[in-house]
Each structure stands twice: as structure tokens, then as C-alpha cells.
């Protein structure tokens, strides 16, 4: 069965996406990686003298669990 796992980080208090992925791969050595779908988005707002940017980075890992032989 094909499975997925969603990861994200933004400019708040989440670890960087590569740290999340590396930790998950280390904790789950029994997977066969199929693909990683990566995305990023930056939004900016300015209103009444207040401005901010918002960054979002996502990764969707597509994988199979290894079968015991």
C-alpha cells in the first residue's frame, strides 16, 4: 500500500523542513521512498504602516513500508 506523510514549516516555531524529514527518515528506516513533493510560498501584507511576511514550506513524502522477507 502507498502511504503519505505531510511535513510543514513556517516562520514561526517549527523546525526546518530538512531537519523534520531527516529525523523522520532516521526514526523510520523501514520505508521505501517513492517521492517527495516540495512546495514553498511567501506572502506579504502591508496595512496602515504594519507590514509582515509569511513563509510556508511543505513536503509530502510518498512511500511504502518495507515488507519482511
LUMKE-353124 format. One record per residue (C-alpha): residue number from 1; x, y, z. Coordinates in steps of 0.02 Angstrom, whole numbers, plus 50000, padded with zeros to 5 digits. Layout:
// LUMKE-353124
REC num    xx    yy    zz
REC NUM     X     Y     Z
...
This chain:
// LUMKE-353124
REC num    xx    yy    zz
REC   1 50000 50000 50000
REC   2 50063 50175 49959
REC   3 50064 50294 50107
REC   4 50097 50480 50131
REC   5 50164 50592 50269
REC   6 50144 50781 50269
REC   7 50276 50899 50340
REC   8 50274 51088 50352
REC   9 50369 51233 50424
REC  10 50337 51419 50428
REC  11 50422 51571 50500
REC  12 50352 51533 50673
REC  13 50416 51399 50791
REC  14 50432 51244 50682
REC  15 50597 51156 50643
REC  16 50667 51175 50468
REC  17 50591 51055 50341
REC  18 50754 50961 50311
REC  19 50776 50931 50499
REC  20 50599 50862 50508
REC  21 50624 50748 50359
REC  22 50795 50685 50416
REC  23 50729 50647 50590
REC  24 50578 50554 50519
REC  25 50687 50452 50399
REC  26 50804 50408 50543
REC  27 50657 50354 50652
REC  28 50577 50254 50510
REC  29 50711 50150 50424
REC  30 50579 50026 50364
REC  31 50515 50133 50220
REC  32 50545 50131 50033
REC  33 50540 50311 49974
REC  34 50440 50339 49815
REC  35 50439 50529 49800
REC  36 50441 50694 49893
REC  37 50329 50835 49833
REC  38 50403 51000 49891
REC  39 50320 51170 49893
REC  40 50353 51344 49958
REC  41 50254 51503 49971
REC  42 50293 51679 50030
REC  43 50154 51803 50067
REC  44 50174 51985 50113
REC  45 50047 52106 50185
REC  46 50053 52292 50218
REC  47 49912 52388 50301
REC  48 49914 52551 50396
REC  49 50101 52556 50421
REC  50 50110 52375 50477
REC  51 50194 52250 50363
REC  52 50237 52068 50379
REC  53 50290 51918 50277
REC  54 50235 51740 50299
REC  55 50335 51593 50233
REC  56 50270 51416 50216
REC  57 50371 51265 50159
REC  58 50288 51095 50137
REC  59 50342 50920 50092
REC  60 50230 50773 50054
REC  61 50326 50609 50069
REC  62 50257 50465 49967
REC  63 50320 50295 50024
REC  64 50289 50110 50052
REC  65 50329 50011 50206
REC  66 50462 49879 50176
REC  67 50400 49701 50183
REC  68 50490 49575 50291
REC  69 50562 49438 50182
